Amino acid sequence: MTEPAMQAPADARWLLLVYRVPREPTRLRATVWRRLKALGAVYLQNSAAVLPESPPHERSLRALRREIADMGGTAQLMRCDVLAGAADVTATYNAARDEEYEEILDKCRDFLAEIDKETAAEHFTYPELEENDEDLTKLRGWFDKVSARDVLAATGRRAAETALGECATALDTFADRVYQAEDRE
């Protein structure tokens, strides 16, 4: 269950990770970037990423800081207030969530197109139903990860929730058709 989204107050506090990793091998930079992206952090500039302050975010960034040190790099983790431009930081954070929600919407459209294709072909089989059920489970898991990071009320959440509901309805309808095909055999 995800926590409800909230608006970031003007006095919201942030965790700021400023780091430097060796230029070579380049996989080190990619590793740090992937870890920060997975956490939902956004870059304010090169090697300076922020997350809304929370105990889980602090634990994750402290662990990443240690990992950067193990790579031969340096990192500082700071708790900070935005003195000017707070709305910009919040907007950047929410834009990143909205991009993730848009990716989910794209995958939902693909899912619905696949259901439509299999329905048109009258390919009402249990293996197809199982495959589609697994795909929907993955989409829901992805949505749960994004919505858990969406603590500042990004606007794309509702559309993604609606699309997932449409996918679930389409899968239920497809399942009914699979059951009907089985009954005719």
GIPEMO-V547484 format. One record per residue. SS is DSSP state (hx for helix, st for strand, lp for the rest). PHI is phi in whole degrees, 0 to 359 (999 if undefined). Layout:
BEGIN
((SS,PHI) (SS,PHI))
END
This chain:
BEGIN
((lp,999) (lp,266) (lp,283) (lp,294) (lp,288) (lp,222) (lp,281) (lp,281) (lp,291) (lp,302) (lp,262) (lp,302) (st,256) (st,232) (st,255) (st,244) (st,252) (st,246) (st,218) (st,217) (lp,239) (lp,303) (lp,296) (lp,236) (lp,286) (lp,293) (hx,299) (hx,295) (hx,298) (hx,297) (hx,297) (hx,296) (hx,302) (hx,298) (hx,297) (hx,295) (hx,298) (hx,297) (hx,282) (lp,94) (lp,294) (st,238) (st,272) (st,271) (st,193) (lp,305) (lp,62) (st,223) (st,238) (st,233) (st,221) (st,301) (lp,294) (lp,197) (hx,302) (hx,296) (hx,296) (hx,298) (hx,301) (hx,295) (hx,289) (hx,296) (hx,296) (hx,295) (hx,302) (hx,297) (hx,297) (hx,298) (hx,298) (hx,296) (lp,278) (lp,94) (lp,257) (st,229) (st,204) (st,237) (st,245) (st,233) (st,260) (st,213) (st,253) (lp,268) (lp,281) (lp,214) (lp,91) (hx,302) (hx,297) (hx,293) (hx,295) (hx,298) (hx,297) (hx,296) (hx,296) (hx,292) (hx,297) (hx,295) (hx,293) (hx,298) (hx,297) (hx,294) (hx,297) (hx,296) (hx,297) (hx,296) (hx,301) (hx,300) (hx,292) (hx,294) (hx,298) (hx,298) (hx,300) (hx,296) (hx,295) (hx,295) (hx,299) (hx,299) (hx,297) (hx,292) (hx,292) (hx,298) (lp,277) (lp,53) (lp,265) (lp,265) (lp,238) (hx,295) (hx,300) (hx,293) (hx,298) (hx,297) (hx,298) (hx,293) (hx,296) (hx,296) (hx,298) (hx,293) (hx,299) (hx,295) (hx,300) (hx,295) (hx,297) (hx,297) (hx,301) (hx,300) (hx,295) (hx,293) (hx,293) (hx,293) (hx,279) (lp,277) (lp,268) (lp,242) (lp,66) (lp,297) (lp,283) (lp,281) (hx,300) (hx,299) (hx,297) (hx,293) (hx,299) (hx,297) (hx,297) (hx,296) (hx,297) (hx,296) (hx,296) (hx,296) (hx,296) (hx,297) (hx,294) (hx,298) (hx,296) (hx,298) (hx,299) (hx,302) (hx,293) (hx,296) (hx,295) (hx,295) (hx,296) (hx,295) (hx,296) (hx,282) (lp,282))
END
